[in-house]
Amino acid sequence: MTQESDLAAAKAQLIEDFTRIVGDTEALLRSLANVSGDQAAAMRSAVETNLDTARSRLRLLQADAADKASAAARDADAYVHENPWTAIGLAAAAGLIVGLMIGNRR
């Protein structure tokens, strides 16, 4: 699997987890008035478990995104150090394009 498909799968799983949590919370709120103490405690426990799972996955997804961003920054830094004139040329070209776009707005 590629990094993009891994990230997409993690995002889909996270959305599914939060959807489940929202559904559990709605069910808990609807039934609290008519449910005995033991049943309400069991429902709260299930919601808390799902919330903890979703939080853990969110932390893993955030850590993975930070690692990938850090790796991309290291790769960009290495490229600039290995090819300084190419990097300067690319930056100048980007600046020229942005300058032309801004100049055309007036």
Residue pairs with C-beta under 8 A, 6 or more apart in sequence:
1 9
3 68
6 64
7 61
7 64
7 65
7 68
10 57
10 60
10 61
10 64
11 61
13 57
14 54
14 57
14 58
14 61
17 50
17 53
17 54
17 57
18 54
20 50
20 54
21 47
21 50
21 51
21 54
24 43
24 46
24 47
24 50
25 47
27 43
28 40
28 43
28 44
28 47
31 39
31 40
31 43
32 40
35 43
79 87
80 87
